[in-house]
Amino acid sequence: MPSYFISLSYNGKNYNGWQSQKNSTGIQQVIEEKMSLKLRRQIILTGAGRTDTGVHASFYVASFEVEHPIEDTAWAVKELNAFLPKDIAIHQIVRVKDGANARFDAVKRTYHYFISTSKNPFLQDFTHRIYFPVDLDRINRSLSYLKGTHEFDSFEKKHGSAKTTVCNVYEAECNPAPFGFYIKITANRFLRNMVRSIVGTVLKIEKENLGAEHILEVLEAKDRNRAGESVPACGLFLTGIEYPKDIFIDEPIKPVKNFLLK
């Protein structure tokens, strides 16, 4: 069966995350319903990963299979965007090798967490507001301890169901922004609540004026109680997913820049 990747963005404020839920609305459910109606065939999507309630994605990828090739993917994108709610946007539908899977074929994922240091009514749904001064150099020193392959038990949501807590973090950095700053983390995989727990720990270090090496103590403890509180979902965006180049047939999935970044 022909396989496709679909890239999209969504504002997660009004959804219970990506995954379809019995008693609430997920992004997956909404797109599957609209695609099935427009393409006149049942569409079942496999997402690149779960996002929690209220988390956003400026770049997300899902895969699906159909019995017959889609003749005009550009038309399909245009029609779907006219049919979907305003808080979900489709960017591309591209043909991939048969059996390609948006979740299992991903080699890297990137999240950004946006933090504002002053009141801005236009950013309240997309940033986390803090009220204390921070040292960006110290934040970067803290984050540097997370790079490499480690067991991230201390940053996983309690009672998590992951078979392994080992993740390989390629990038972990903090950068200034006009509204404050943001934290970027790239890894081969993420545990449930991992980014929000890491950011909460970094902010605890700043608020309590702890040393940058404190985060290493938290990491090595493998105890969620040692980490800081998880920060709100509103500031978290999934911003990038990378795949092997040879998985694409006609054209690759193109990255989409987050609107909060320069």
Buried (B, 14 or more C-beta within 10 A) or exposed (E): EBBBBBBBBBBBBEBBBBBBEEEEEBBBBBBBBBBEEBBEEEBEBBBBBBBBBBBBBBBBBBBBBBEEEBEEBEEBBEBBBEBBEEBBBBBBBBBBEEEBBBBEBBEBBBBBBBBBBEEBEEBEEBBBBBEEEBBBEBBBBBBBBBBEEBBBBBBBBEEBEBEEBBBEBBEBBBBEBEBBBBBBBBBBBBBBBBBBBBBBBBBBBBBEEBEBEBBBEBBBEBEBEBBBEBBBBBBBBBBBBBBEEEBBBEEBBEBBEBEBBE
